[in-house]
């Protein structure tokens, strides 16, 4: 499993779902999106991927530390990424 932290909570994700771990990068917001789950789009190796707020989905709060990473995962053929405070 890949173990990562969101705020003070630790979570795990099966490694078969993880495609890449990258340094945190800016998120391009999507106009007229009022939902809090979708943060926007992120460029991963030249492809735009959806970036979700996993901390909001799980009811956690991100610390926004300097060691933050971007985790790119794929579940059922659908790719997405999320920010983790620590991996």
Secondary structure, 3 states (H helix, E strand, C coil): CEEEEECCEEEEECHHHEEEEEECCCCECCCCCCCCCEEEEEEECCEEEEEECHHHHHCCCCCCCCCCEEEEEEECCEEEEEEECEC
